[in-house]
Amino acid sequence: MKILLAMLSTLAWGLSFFFTIYATYNLIVALAGFKRRKARAACPPKNRFAVLIAARNEECVIGNLVESLNAQDYPKELFDVYVIPNNCTDDTAGAARKAGAKIIDCTIPVKSKGEVLTFAFDKLLEEEKYDAFCVFDADNLVDPGFLKAMNSAVCGGAKVGQAYRDSKNPHDTAISGSYSIYYWMISRFYSQSRSNIGLTAIINGSGWMVTAGMLREMGGFHTSTLTEDLEFATQCILRDVKVEWVPEARIYDEQPLTFAQSWKQRKRWSSGMIQTCSRYAPAVLRKAVRQRSALNADQFIFLIAPIMQVVCFLSMLISAVLAACYLQVQLFPATWVYIQLFSPIGLSFLGTAGLALLTLLTEKKFSRKMWKAVFYYWVFVMSWIPINLLCLVKRTTVWDEIKHTRSVRMSELSIEK
């Protein structure tokens, strides 16, 4: 029995050691997020943009997005808004056209957002009339200064850029509040921190930009996983191209309201991230080692995040088993055993809630309505562990529809927030 306990103790220590290194690295990098960013030099409007929106049954919200895009503080002759309806059973196309968008009819079968974007990019690149492309989700609203900020980024040399992802409905439920905290946290302690020390931001699903020149260098937009944003960012990093952080450009995103919606969406995210990790992590690691590339080393650390979450869970599970065994054979006082059993849960709850609160205060998003999300955030984060465990065994292979019903206009957003 003592030999078995010693073996389990060694395993738990080893897993904890690797996770501690991983967590310490991310903590050190995140601290750079407190550094104030140097303002980007403004550039007169010159780049011509194509705005792309892949839309599936988005009749309820698509009009508000198109309206916010048509209200951009940017010359109207320098951008066009394209909606690409796909697999729709409602009148998404009609609502988009009524709001002032152009329609690209998707004439091929598509099973994911990545396939829709590939179709649209291939079509528009042939026309050779745009300098850059911006991608949005149909439930977004876009700040009037978005294209102006992205134009300045392109003028400054950016080939790929990511905007600040804000929230339309942070106060609706604990789930929507947790998502909002998550995105604010990613913006401040991932994208901004890495931008401050010369690394790359993350493409975050929506509100991103890529130049036409970059797409032509890459032979077009070609992704095959369920997380086309992460896969495309990794492809850029393998070419030593950074995703520039452009927080002056801002979008507002509708967050899921229920745990069931959240579970389905995050299961897709985890499946796509594991797909991307298995396909690209070896190449990213080789480049990090052979070329001493900090950019690729940092991306490798990001790609293995689902694996490290599982490592953390296994370490905690083995520690709990050890504590129960110690109690059974009475090797240690019962008080010590109970501390070993329950302190990791308590500490993780306090740490997660504290980080959520710090994010709200740093981003100036705190209000009394956010307390439920602060306390629920631990559930949101911890529930990712079973999701990752499930996806390691059986991954999602289809792009499930997430219904968007929060029909809010930009003029109403400031009132709600």
Steps between C-alpha positions, in 0.01 A plus 500: 500500500778740589676428169180575308450824690860597430450437126180703495671780691782509244252510212296778663818698565617459140168611354485796739856597408424519126174687554671745738761585235223547244291718731800705615596582141148618419484704820829677426392580144156615619660759729609689189131574442516769767745699288333788320502464122658757278232660283510396136564781251183596312505465123272677249243265338664325206444123520198342340331237719264211432300411811396133516221350711428128487138467609282199581141573605585849626193690378440634853837674543665545159329832424641670811854389412474628143355826629797548735742427215333746268536763776881468503705817530674408177435602138218287364672463164789320675308202640233249404299278733442141387274248670546132407183312601551126534275211603223750582136414560399861568528823298850602609582611145191718475564668836864564409414639158233725652756640744736588214737205467611324185430127483743228397300187422682197636468259207688207655417275799668632817522350847694768687569871519850437365361347181266798454789743538717301257225522238454876553873583509566305181222687322606848616874449452433440132359852469823661632314809621557477878807571711374317809213294637320513834303207642204521737238272650138582422410577862767772533467875517796708383632823646497791250880533518574137408605542135690820576704312762565203270601736221763652731620153595544402134681828430729416793597167344249258654414203281256346748320678784256424781252746650385533860208261557244658732158371605142593412338324795733454799219544753243257358605182683793360694606316182497810278687686775762224521553510125539877518762471774679233296524721190604808700764285670629371163520856368694639795710209625562314175487728197609827660767341719656313209477802274689701764795258497520437126301177477174438317140568590238232444240497223185481704232372266362835392616856439824405326673634192733356240658677204442379146877478455530262795228272365666489160833410661325210672319387186163603642315416819515127567400352835357159582431506875197620696706794633594674178612808693760314707614293202546807281690683776730198535560494125600868520735439793672218311575767238634730775206735456354642821134569564504869589291614795269785394289589807399833345276286279217361712213259447210394723411133507187316617584243769312172562238511774483140621746236612369261231582753225838565659581130527421442131703798386804429718495134401542617141779738605684227689460253212640757258785593732599135544481457121724803451741382769537154348557641149721799573666462842788280371588751225466794739724328757765411238515860385516624859798274572690514172460873439474603866172666414328653804193555283465129428595394853223717641250361249597143591429578864160637398415197283558252783259684735231223489764239583634706790148540640469122502845473665383739774182296550693171523738653752209615718324163461807300602555733796141439611546123467822521700330697775218243518755219519693676773177533696424130449838377627523781758847608395415866562259690728146530363518882501804494269322258267189716475716800419663300219158401369324835500766773491564467121131561433482796736821653372398458137163664573662796676764536229248483216257743662788734586629496141148568370465796735846631406404483132179696560683769695788523252266524201267737687209262452405445861142550613280342765329301225826311437531339846307190394742451210803549727387219731382280212824541307658208688226268365555640150875435514485161677235370260760528225682201654227241429447661159869453415498145638201413283655658191824310549294181474236606247512834323213697356505483121211732410447872531187519715288811466488738797182707478541876543196695613643810670380759249680814620599802293813708561282792609350279774825342613628792705170514690521132593864514602 
